Amino acid sequence: MYVENHLDVVGQGKRQIEPWSTTTGSMTYVEPSIPFRANEFSRVHHLVPWRPNVGYENIEVLPLSTKTISNYAVDPLVNMSTKPLKFPNLVTGFQRNPVHASQAALYTRYTPNEWFQKQVMFYNEADSNRHYSERIRNDAVKLMREAEEKIQNNQYDTGRRLGERITDVTFWRNEVSSELERMIQEIERLQDCRIVLEKAIQDIENPLHIAEECLYHREARKGTELVHDNTEKSLLREVHNLQIGQKKLEMCLDKCKDQLRSCRSSQNQLELDLKNKQSALGIDVLCHQLNNRSHGLQYFSGIEKSDPCISEQETWSEAANRIIQRSQSERTKSCQLRTDAETLVNRVAQEMWDSWSNTNSALANRSSEMLEAKNKLHQHINKVQQEIFDVEKNLELMRKAIADKSYAIKVAHTRLEARRHRPEIELCRDFAHVSLQKEIEGINKQVERMYKALKEIENQHQRLLRTRSALEHDLALKIDAMYIDKEKVTGLRRAYPVNALFRF
C-alpha cells in the first residue's frame, strides 16, 4: 500500500497489489501487471529506493505428484521418503564430448576474486544508496518541517491580518452606523421643520385673506368717509408684510426640500456602505474562522493570479471617511437651516403679530374718532335743530309783526286820505300832515327792514335746513363707516387667526 500511495504522488499511475492467496496445494504471489518499457527499471529505482535494480519474474511453486513421491524411500515413522534426491546432470553433453564440456565449464564460470569483488561492489552500492536515501529522508523531513512551520506562520500572519481587517471594518461600520442613526434623526427633525414651514405658509393665508377682506369692506364707505386713514395704511402694510413673509417662508421651504434630498442621498450612501461593510465583515469573519480542519475547503485554480480588488487600504478608509464627512456636512447644513427656519418663522410671526396689533390699534383709534365725531354731529344736529325751531318761531313772529304794521299804515293812510278832503284853505301842509307823511314813510321803512330781516331769516332757515341735512347725511355716513369698522372689520379681527404657528 505504501508503494501504491507513493506512485500516486509521483504520477506513475496506480498499481493494484493482490494479496497472497492460498490454493489447494500451492501458494502464489501475483506481481502487478505493469507494461514496463525500456529503462523503466532505472526510473523505478530512482523513484522507489528500496526496489532492487535487477528484474524479476513471476514464479509458481507446484506440489509434487504422487508418482514422483513414490520414487523415494519413505520412512515408516514419518511417512517420508529417505532416498537421496537425484539432480539432473548440469554438464550436458559430457559423455558425448568431454573436451568441449570441460572448456565450456572453464569459460562460463567466474573466479572467486570476481565473485568477491562483485559482492563488495554490491555492499558498497547498498551502503551508498542507503546513506543517500537516509540523507534524502532527513532532508525531506527537514523540508516538511520547514514548509509546515512557514505555512503555519503565513497562515497565522494571514489570520492576524484578517483580525486587523475585521477590527478596521468593525470600527468603520460602527462609525457609519452611528452617523446613519444621527442622519436619520436629523432627517426626521428636518421633516418636522418642513411640516412647520408648510403649516406656517398655510396659516398666513387666513390673516392675509382677513386683511384683504377688511380692505374690501372698507372700500364700501361712502362720501367723505372714504379716507386713506391710518387704519387703511396699517391694513395695506399688514398685507404687504404677510405677502413678504409668505414668500420668505416659501423660499426657506424650497431650501428645506433641497436639503432633505441631499440628506436622503447621504443616507442612501451610508446605508449602502453599511450594507457592504456588513457583508464584508461577515465574509472576513467566516474567513478568519476557517482552518485546516474546516469543511467545504476546495481548490480554485488560478485564483491567486486574478486581482478583483478595486481599492487599496488607504483609498478604502478615505472613501468611508469621505462618506461620513459628507453626512456630517449635510447634518451641519441641516441644523443651520433648521435654526434659520425657526428664526424666520418667529420673525415672520412677530411681524404678523405687530402688524395685526397695529392695525387693530389703528382701527380702535379710528372707531374712537368716528364715535366722537358722531357724538359731536349729534350735538350739532340738535343745536341746529333747536336753532331751526327758533328761526321758524322768529319767522312767524316777523311775519306777524309785518302783518301788524299794516294796521298802523292803514290808519296813517286813512288819516292822510281823510285830511285831503279838507276844504280850500284848510287843506294846509301843517305839522300833522308832515307827521302823517313821516309816519307813513317811517312805517314803510320799518316794514321794508322787516321784510329784509324776514328774507334773511328765511335764507338762514334754509341754510340751517341744509346744514342739518348735511350733518344728518354725514352722521349717516359715519354710522355706516362705524358699522363697517366695528361690526365687519373688527368682527373679522376679534381673534388672532394663527394657532400654534411657531411650535418646533
Summary of the structure (lengths in Angstrom):
residues: 504
radius of gyration: 71.8
end to end distance: 85.5
largest distance: 256.1
contacts: 1214
relative contact order: 0.07
helix: 74%
strand: 2%
